[in-house]
């Protein structure tokens, strides 16, 4: 406290912190030379005795409350000048004179009785004057004294049964209640008189917790005189006592309690609340009640013409921490403000966060990487691909993948892993597609995050198992009409400028197609995080999208891209019903080949330009062709005209986007060639295609850069005839009919791993009937009858009606070898899921370029026997050159559906392939030749045809009765083929 003058009793300057009664003030120093709160002093006004306030269960003296309120409103929070006139050590009190400006506070009170004081004469005169005027306690109005006495309800402090907390909450939930803070237990707990009923309650500030004030050891009580009494209704102890501090009063009811030191910054937090709220009018908004019937509420105190939130101020000053469970009772905006304030205090390491160490995070801020561009693709509801305007048009480097910051949308799934889209995933992507594709956007990159392939986990795996994702905020420069209703134009929470357009992430969340990620402390987040949370609140209250109680929309898409070519041909008439069919381009597989969605037919197809071909993968300008088509048509609404379907199930035809034939665009850019060897009369706009190609040739663009009139230019190096085919070293494990067989890949680590796991198993006795009931399709452990080894097997057929005897037969398919047999129930055991989950090691293959008789056909058994002799053997390794992959599927010996490898099989020490040997022995014949075939395929067929002609000449095998080939065999049904077998 600052001394003002010298001579006589010294005068000091201080601030009034609290007013316990009508003749007592708690003062605090104006400055502090030490850490912690400034010093305090309690001064009782000399020569005055104010009416006494009621103790617990007692009654006020007349005008006691009016006296206290008069002094409180006169002095609280103001700077005063005081001096100590005398002290009474027996009661531990100091009495003095207090001046507010140039006025003696004791003389301002008209409700006191005078005693001895340096200003005694003046006080006596004023008292006499008050008596004559009938002021305050000297009022002569009948009933005035009785009316000034408060009707105090029982205090809830120390006895919760005196208060119906839930009833009080129900009556006042969300409504402000006026009150006066009488005590501050700690920075986040106050004791308040709720007006006008004078209910004395304890309120815990919602959403926060200040450091504890601890407990002090028991203090012996001292009998005090009746000179003054500043105890109010609701004091913890009703015993006579010397003046105690707040903490002592709290511990007086538990004398045996051990001393507990205050937490760091506990005293500072308590002082912070006292200097703003103690003895002040506050506004209480009850938020909830905990399981112990404690009131949880928000406290607002006045500051000038405004009012401030005590919780927010404490957190911002590093004197309290955010508490999730009580914050959940508050409104969303208030919660967000508290959380943001705590994060800022942690970042600046303010007060209680001085030694705070932020947790490890896998996100990293991105600075100064803002750009503008056009949206090329919408990957999902929270991920888009934007072509940067600063990179040359059409360049593959222009595309940048941007994940929308701080939001998560339903996943689109992965068809390759047979993962279906989650609920509302298609709707979220379609919502963005219709608004963003081809539109100009402003992108603000904000942070990157290293994630594992399991998406979202902390990146602790090897670098090869993780990737870095870039996140940013995307703003639509010219919003679609009506979208403003789902996105606010609020300023960002951490940036000072306004949003540069419509925030796409906010739009998605506002429509209920995504949720906001609850980031951990110090994890990077969107600069517009508060706006996203507000949009999510609107979507939840509006029950939109994923927040709706309705069942999500169901859309069944028939995927013809993985179906057989026959099924694609069956679908062709549906696309011929209309000349032009609306479609959406889902993927660009190559410059001339695409995956399209046909909304009208709810199916996906593979589509290719008719008569137009771009460079193949790894050839020059292949990537540029793909980039151009992505920029032009990916996820655009287009129209197609289908002409036919090829043998792989790809639909051929023409495609228009905004009435522009996209094949013309490719040819004009010099990124494709026109192939009209089959006739150009069936191609739409054939003349435009020819003109576009001639234009590119004249300008020597891209693939025509070395073009010379009259010469054909190769897309790739002259020495490369075709792509290098994949070669596998295999062991044949089972031979089927029709030229099909199963193989295991030599050197496959999965083989040894599975074998080790199986050998480590402890095979138990045969299971009790009823305890183990394998069903069709189950993966079990089966004992192979030839060598009694235990192997993984799939149940192909099981007895009807369940197992009745250990001799009941089960038909099983051995996953790792491809063979199949019937075994009794006693040779089956359950298999641990960790072993059964691994895919089978047996790969189904078929001899390329050949038609081999099936086992039911003539010479089918001889063909299978010859193939077995040439391939089967534990030490016989062969080279399998993969010519193509058949993904049409089909059930084969329990193997189910899957990819079949079409291969040329060659023994390691032989120059003659097994395929050629089958032809030479007359046990197979060549496939029917196509009208148009690649050069490499034509060359192989020509060489194989020599071996077939040799067998024909020698009348071997199927040729013993002459030429059995039929031109109609490939197109007629099986029955018709049998009838015409042997015809030339």
MARDRENDO-745544 format. One record per residue (C-alpha): residue in three letters; z, x, y. Coordinates in steps of 0.25 Angstrom, whole numbers, plus 5000, padded with zeros to 4 digits. Each point is the difference from the previous one (the first is absolute). Example, Ala and Ser with C-alpha at 12.3 -4.5 7.8 and 13.67 -1.06 7.14 Angstrom:
ALA503150494982
SER499850065014
END
This chain:
UNK500050005000
UNK499650055014
UNK501150035010
UNK499649955014
UNK501150055010
UNK501250095000
UNK501449975006
UNK501049904994
UNK499749934987
UNK498650054996
UNK498849905001
UNK499050004989
UNK498649934998
UNK499749934987
UNK499249884994
UNK500749884994
UNK499749994986
UNK500849884995
UNK501049905006
UNK501049964989
UNK500849915009
UNK500249955015
UNK500850125004
UNK499450114991
UNK498850095000
UNK499450104991
UNK499350115008
UNK499050114995
UNK499650135007
UNK498750015008
UNK499650134994
UNK500450084987
UNK500150154999
UNK500249994985
UNK499249944988
UNK500349864996
UNK500449885009
UNK500750035014
UNK501549995001
UNK500649865002
UNK501349955007
UNK500749864999
UNK500549965014
UNK500949885002
UNK500049955015
UNK501350045006
UNK501049895005
UNK499249894993
UNK500349924987
UNK498849914996
UNK500249884991
UNK500050044986
UNK498849974990
UNK500449944987
UNK500350084988
UNK499549964986
UNK500449864998
UNK500649995013
UNK499749935013
UNK499550065014
UNK500949995012
UNK499449915011
UNK498950075007
UNK500050124991
UNK498649994996
UNK499549975014
UNK500850125005
UNK499350094990
UNK498649955002
UNK500250015015
UNK500450154999
UNK498950024989
UNK498849945009
UNK500650085012
UNK500050144994
UNK499350014986
UNK499050125000
UNK500350035015
UNK500450135006
UNK501450005006
UNK501050095006
UNK501450014994
UNK501350075001
UNK501350004991
UNK501249955008
UNK501050014989
UNK500250014985
UNK500949944990
UNK500150094988
UNK500849914991
UNK498949914999
UNK498950105002
UNK499449935012
UNK499450055013
UNK500049915012
UNK499150035012
UNK499249955012
UNK498549974998
UNK499049985011
UNK498649944999
UNK499350065012
UNK501049995011
UNK500849874994
UNK501250014992
UNK499849934987
UNK501449954999
UNK499849935013
UNK498849934995
UNK500749934989
UNK500749875005
UNK500649984987
UNK501150114999
UNK501550015003
UNK500450125008
UNK501050114997
UNK500250145006
UNK498850085004
UNK499550095012
UNK499349875004
UNK501249914997
UNK500149945014
UNK498549965000
UNK500149954986
UNK501249915003
UNK499349945012
UNK498849974992
UNK500849944989
UNK500749915011
UNK498649965005
UNK499549974986
UNK501249914998
UNK499849925013
UNK498549984997
UNK500349964985
UNK499150114995
UNK500050034985
UNK501349994993
UNK500649955013
UNK499149874999
UNK500649875004
UNK499049924993
UNK500649924989
UNK499650044986
UNK499350135006
UNK500950094992
UNK499849934987
UNK498550005002
UNK500050155002
UNK500550024986
UNK498950034989
UNK500049924987
UNK499850114991
UNK499549984985
UNK500650084989
UNK499550145000
UNK499050044990
UNK500450155001
UNK500750044987
UNK499949864994
UNK498649954998
UNK500549874995
UNK500249965014
UNK498550005003
UNK498949924993
UNK499050125002
UNK498849924993
UNK500349885008
UNK500050085013
UNK498750074996
UNK499349874996
UNK500449945014
UNK499650125008
UNK498950074992
UNK499050075010
UNK500749935012
UNK500750095010
UNK501549995001
UNK500850055012
UNK501250094998
UNK500950105005
UNK500250134992
UNK501550034999
UNK500050114990
UNK499150114995
UNK500350044986
UNK498950104999
UNK498650015006
UNK499449894992
UNK501249914998
UNK500649915012
UNK501149895001
UNK499649895009
UNK500549875006
UNK498949904998
UNK500049915012
UNK500349895003
UNK500949984988
UNK500750145000
UNK499750024985
UNK500450154998
UNK499050064990
UNK499550134995
UNK498550025001
UNK499350114993
UNK498750045008
UNK498849974991
UNK499050104995
UNK500950135003
UNK501250074996
UNK500750105010
UNK500950124995
UNK501349964995
UNK501350025008
UNK500850034988
UNK501549964999
UNK501250075006
UNK501450014992
UNK501049895003
UNK500750015013
UNK501449955002
UNK500149885009
UNK500850015013
UNK500749885005
UNK499449975014
UNK500649935012
UNK499549875005
UNK499650075013
UNK498549974996
UNK499249954989
UNK498650024998
UNK499949954986
UNK498949904997
UNK499949894990
UNK499450074988
UNK500750145001
UNK500150064986
UNK501550025001
UNK501049905006
UNK501250105000
UNK500650065013
UNK499450135002
UNK499750125009
UNK498649995006
UNK499150044989
UNK498650054999
UNK498949914994
UNK500050084987
UNK501549994999
UNK500049855002
UNK499049994988
UNK500950084991
UNK501349945004
UNK499949894989
UNK499850114989
UNK501150105002
UNK499850074987
UNK498550035003
UNK499750155000
UNK499450065012
UNK498550015000
UNK499250085011
UNK498949935008
UNK498650034996
UNK499250095009
UNK499649935013
UNK500949884996
UNK500850015013
UNK498850025008
UNK499449874994
UNK501249925002
UNK500150055015
UNK498549965002
UNK500349864995
UNK501349995008
UNK499450055013
UNK498949894999
UNK500749884993
UNK501550015001
UNK500649895009
UNK498649965004
UNK499349874998
UNK499050014988
UNK499049924993
UNK500249994985
UNK498849954991
UNK500649984986
UNK499050054989
UNK500749974987
UNK501350014992
UNK500350114989
UNK500649974987
UNK501450035006
UNK499849895011
UNK499850115011
UNK499249955011
UNK498750085002
UNK499349995014
UNK499350065011
UNK500750045013
UNK499450005014
UNK500750055012
UNK499649995015
UNK499550125008
UNK499649965014
UNK499049885000
UNK499750024985
UNK500750014987
UNK499950104989
UNK500150004985
UNK501250084996
UNK499450034986
UNK498750065005
UNK500850085011
UNK500950064990
UNK498850044990
UNK499250055012
UNK501150095004
UNK500350064986
UNK501349934998
UNK499749904989
UNK499149994988
UNK499149894996
UNK500549924988
UNK499049924992
UNK500849894994
UNK500649955013
UNK498750025008
UNK499349914990
UNK500849885007
UNK499350035013
UNK498649975005
UNK498950094996
UNK499750055014
UNK501550045002
UNK500050074986
UNK498750085004
UNK500650055013
UNK501350054993
UNK499250074989
UNK499150075011
UNK501250045008
UNK500750064989
UNK498850084996
UNK499850055014
UNK501550045000
UNK499850084987
UNK498850075005
UNK500750045013
UNK501350034991
UNK500849935010
UNK501550004999
UNK500449954986
UNK498650054995
UNK500250145005
UNK500050064986
UNK499049904994
UNK499050064991
UNK498849914998
UNK499649974985
UNK498850074994
UNK498749915003
UNK498650014995
UNK499449955013
UNK499550095011
UNK499649965014
UNK498550015005
UNK499750035014
UNK498849995009
UNK499149954989
UNK499549875007
UNK498649964998
UNK499049885001
UNK499049954990
UNK499449894992
UNK500749944988
UNK499250044988
UNK500849944988
UNK501349924998
UNK500650064987
UNK501249915000
UNK500849925010
UNK500750125005
UNK498950114998
UNK498750015007
UNK498950115002
UNK499550035014
UNK498850085004
UNK500450095011
UNK499049995012
UNK500250155003
UNK499350034987
UNK498549994999
UNK499549864995
UNK499850004985
UNK500850124997
UNK500949994988
UNK501050085008
UNK500149885010
UNK500849914991
UNK501550015002
UNK501049924991
UNK501149945008
UNK501249934994
UNK500749905009
UNK501350055005
UNK501349944995
UNK499549884992
UNK499749984986
UNK499049894994
UNK499849954986
UNK499350104991
UNK498549984996
UNK500350064986
UNK499150094993
UNK498949944991
UNK499950144992
UNK501449984996
UNK499949854998
UNK500949975012
UNK499749875006
UNK500249975015
UNK501449965004
UNK500249865007
UNK499349995014
UNK499450144998
UNK498649955001
UNK500349915011
UNK500650115008
UNK498850094998
UNK499049885003
UNK500849975013
UNK499850145005
UNK498650014995
UNK499549885008
UNK500750055013
UNK499850154999
UNK498750044993
UNK499050065010
UNK501049985011
UNK500450115010
UNK501550044999
UNK500950105007
UNK500950084990
UNK501350065003
UNK500450104989
UNK501550004999
UNK500550074987
UNK499650054986
UNK500849984987
UNK499950084987
UNK500149914989
UNK499850014985
UNK499049934992
UNK501149904997
UNK499949965015
UNK501250005008
UNK500950104992
UNK500550125006
UNK499050114998
UNK500750094990
UNK498950024990
UNK499050115000
UNK499050005011
UNK498949964991
UNK500849874997
UNK500149965015
UNK499249975012
UNK500249995015
UNK499749865007
UNK499849995015
UNK500649885007
UNK499749945013
UNK499949885009
UNK498649945002
UNK499749915012
UNK498849905000
UNK499350025014
UNK499549865000
UNK500949904992
UNK499449884993
UNK500449875006
UNK501349944995
UNK500550144995
UNK500950025012
UNK500949894995
UNK500450094988
UNK500250135008
UNK500850025013
UNK499650085011
UNK501450075002
UNK500150145004
UNK500350104989
UNK501450034996
UNK500050155002
UNK498750025009
UNK500049975015
UNK498649945001
UNK499549864996
UNK499249984987
UNK498550045002
UNK499649874992
UNK500349914989
UNK500950074990
UNK499449984987
UNK501350034992
UNK500749905008
UNK498949904998
UNK500150024985
UNK501549984999
UNK499949885009
UNK499149934991
UNK501050024988
UNK499150104993
UNK500950125001
UNK501550045002
UNK500650115009
UNK500550124993
UNK501550035002
UNK500050145003
UNK501150104998
UNK500650075011
UNK499250115006
UNK498849954992
UNK498749995009
UNK499649865003
UNK499049925009
UNK500250025015
UNK499949845000
UNK501149984989
UNK500749905008
UNK498849915002
UNK499750014985
UNK501449954997
UNK499949895010
UNK498649964994
UNK500750004986
UNK501149915005
UNK499049905005
UNK499250004987
UNK501349984992
UNK500449885009
UNK498649944999
UNK500050024985
UNK498750075001
UNK499250074988
UNK501050084991
UNK501249935007
UNK499549864996
UNK500649924989
UNK498749954995
UNK499350074988
UNK499050115004
UNK498549965000
UNK499450044987
UNK498550065000
UNK499450034986
UNK498950105002
UNK499050034988
UNK499750145000
UNK498650024995
UNK500050155003
UNK500850034987
UNK499449894992
UNK498950024990
UNK498550005004
UNK499849874992
UNK501049935008
UNK499450055013
UNK498649954996
UNK500749864996
UNK500550005015
UNK498650035006
UNK499549855001
UNK501249975008
UNK499550105011
UNK498649954999
UNK500449865004
UNK500050045015
UNK499050095005
UNK501050085008
UNK501550004996
UNK501150045010
UNK500950114995
UNK501050115005
UNK499850144997
UNK501350054994
UNK499750154996
UNK498850095003
UNK499850074986
UNK498850085005
UNK499050005011
UNK499249894993
UNK501149944990
UNK501149915004
UNK501149914995
UNK499949865006
UNK500949875000
UNK499249874999
UNK501149905006
UNK499249884996
UNK500050044986
UNK501350075000
UNK499550124993
UNK499750155003
UNK498750074996
UNK499450135000
UNK498850005009
UNK498950105003
UNK498850015009
UNK498749964993
UNK499050125001
UNK500950095009
UNK500850124995
UNK500950095007
UNK500350144996
UNK501050014988
UNK501450055001
UNK500150155003
UNK498650005005
UNK499650035015
UNK500349885010
UNK500749924989
UNK501349995008
UNK499249975013
UNK499349884993
UNK501449954996
UNK500650025014
UNK498849935006
UNK500149884991
UNK501649995002
UNK499850005015
UNK498949894999
UNK500549904989
UNK501350034994
UNK500849875000
UNK499049935008
UNK499449874998
UNK498650024994
UNK498949924993
UNK499350044987
UNK498849964993
UNK500150034985
UNK498750034992
UNK500550044986
UNK501150084993
UNK499950134993
UNK500550044986
UNK501350055006
UNK500349875006
UNK499750045014
UNK499349895009
UNK498750055007
UNK499549945013
UNK500050015015
UNK501249995010
UNK500149965015
UNK501150025010
UNK499849925013
UNK498549984996
UNK499850154998
UNK499550054986
UNK500950114997
UNK499050074991
UNK499150025012
UNK501250065008
UNK500250104988
UNK498550045000
UNK499950015015
UNK501150105000
UNK499350084989
UNK501249984990
UNK499249934989
UNK498749994993
UNK499149884997
UNK499749994985
UNK498949904998
UNK499550054986
UNK500349864994
UNK499349935011
UNK500449965014
UNK499549865000
UNK501449954996
UNK500850075011
UNK500349925013
UNK499550075012
UNK499350104992
UNK499050045012
UNK501250025009
UNK500650104989
UNK498750084999
UNK499950015016
UNK501550055000
UNK499750104990
UNK498750055007
UNK500850015013
UNK501050094994
UNK499050084993
UNK499250025013
UNK501350055007
UNK500450084988
UNK501449945000
UNK501150044990
UNK499450004986
UNK498650015006
UNK500350135008
UNK499150084991
UNK499049894998
UNK498550045000
UNK499049895000
UNK499549984986
UNK501250074993
UNK501249944994
UNK501450065004
UNK501150014991
UNK501449965005
UNK500750114993
UNK499750154996
UNK498750014992
UNK500750064989
UNK500949894997
UNK499449894992
UNK501249914998
UNK501550005001
UNK500850094990
UNK500549914989
UNK501450004995
UNK500350074987
UNK501249984992
UNK500550084987
UNK500449894990
UNK500549974986
UNK499549884993
UNK501149924994
UNK499349874995
UNK498649954998
UNK499649865002
UNK498749934997
UNK498849995010
UNK500150145005
UNK501449995006
UNK501250094997
UNK501450045006
UNK500350145005
UNK501250085005
UNK499750105011
UNK500350154996
UNK501150065009
UNK500549875005
UNK501550035003
UNK500349854997
UNK499750024985
UNK501150114998
UNK501049925009
UNK499849874992
UNK500150084987
UNK501350075004
UNK500649875005
UNK499749934986
UNK500550124992
UNK501350005008
UNK500349854996
UNK501149974990
UNK499349904991
UNK501049894996
UNK500049914987
UNK499149885000
UNK500549905010
UNK500749874996
UNK499049885000
UNK500249925012
UNK500650125008
UNK498650065003
UNK498849905001
UNK498850075005
UNK498949915006
UNK498550025002
UNK499850105011
UNK501350074998
UNK500150165000
UNK500850044988
UNK500250124991
UNK499249994987
UNK500050094987
UNK498650034997
UNK499749984985
UNK499250124997
UNK501050115004
UNK501349925003
UNK500050055014
UNK500549915011
UNK499149975012
UNK499949915012
UNK499249874996
UNK499749875006
UNK500249874992
UNK498649934999
UNK500449894990
UNK501449954996
UNK500449904990
UNK500149865005
UNK501449945001
UNK500750135001
UNK500550104990
UNK500549954987
UNK499950124990
UNK500050155002
UNK498749994993
UNK499349925011
UNK498750065004
UNK499750055014
UNK498750055005
UNK500250115010
UNK499150095008
UNK500450155002
UNK499950025015
UNK499850154999
UNK499050014989
UNK499249875000
UNK500249964985
UNK500549874996
UNK500749954987
UNK500949904994
UNK501550044997
UNK501249934996
UNK501149965009
UNK500950114994
UNK499150115006
UNK500249955014
UNK501150045010
UNK500349975015
UNK499550105010
UNK500750055012
UNK499249955013
UNK500050145006
UNK499150044988
UNK499249874999
UNK499649995014
UNK499150135000
UNK498549964998
UNK499450024987
UNK499450134997
UNK498849954992
UNK498749995009
UNK498949904995
UNK498650075000
UNK498649964997
UNK498750084997
UNK499150015012
UNK498649955000
UNK500149944985
UNK500149874993
UNK500850024987
UNK500049894990
UNK501449934999
UNK500850004987
UNK499449874996
UNK498650045002
UNK499150074990
UNK500350155001
UNK501249985009
UNK500950054989
UNK499150124998
UNK500050035015
UNK501549995001
UNK500250094988
UNK499050115005
UNK500749995014
UNK501450024993
UNK499450124992
UNK499550075013
UNK501349985008
UNK501249974993
UNK501050124997
UNK501350055006
UNK499350135004
UNK498749955004
UNK499850005015
UNK498849955007
UNK499549995014
UNK499849875006
UNK499049995012
UNK500349875008
UNK498749935003
UNK500649885006
UNK501349914999
UNK499949854996
UNK501149925007
UNK499649874995
UNK501150004990
UNK500149924987
UNK501050004988
UNK499750114990
UNK501050024988
UNK501249965008
UNK499750095011
UNK499849895010
UNK499250015013
UNK499750135006
UNK499050115004
UNK499150054989
UNK499450145002
UNK498550004996
UNK499950154995
UNK499050104994
UNK500850074989
UNK499850144996
UNK500750094990
UNK500450135006
UNK499150094991
UNK498849914999
UNK498849995009
UNK499749864995
UNK500849885006
UNK500749904991
UNK499149895007
UNK498750084996
UNK500550014986
UNK500249854999
UNK498649985004
UNK499550114991
UNK500749944988
UNK499449865003
UNK501449945002
UNK499849965015
UNK498949975010
UNK499750035014
UNK500449895011
UNK498949925006
UNK499550085012
UNK500149945014
UNK498849985009
UNK500650105011
UNK500950114995
UNK500550135006
UNK499350134997
UNK501250064992
UNK500149874991
UNK498650004998
UNK500050144996
UNK501149984990
UNK499449884994
UNK498650084998
UNK500750114992
UNK500849904991
UNK498849924998
UNK499450124992
UNK501249994990
UNK499749854999
UNK498650024997
UNK500350104989
UNK500949904993
UNK498949895001
UNK498950104994
UNK501050034989
UNK500449864998
UNK501550035000
UNK501149905001
UNK499649885009
UNK498650045000
UNK499850004985
UNK499249875002
UNK499250045012
UNK500349975015
UNK501149905002
UNK500150015015
UNK499949865007
UNK499749995015
UNK500849875001
UNK501250054993
UNK500750045012
UNK499849865007
UNK500149904989
UNK501349954995
UNK500650064987
UNK499549894991
UNK498650015005
UNK500050154999
UNK500349994985
UNK498949904998
UNK499050105006
UNK500550124994
UNK498950104995
UNK498949945009
UNK499250105008
END
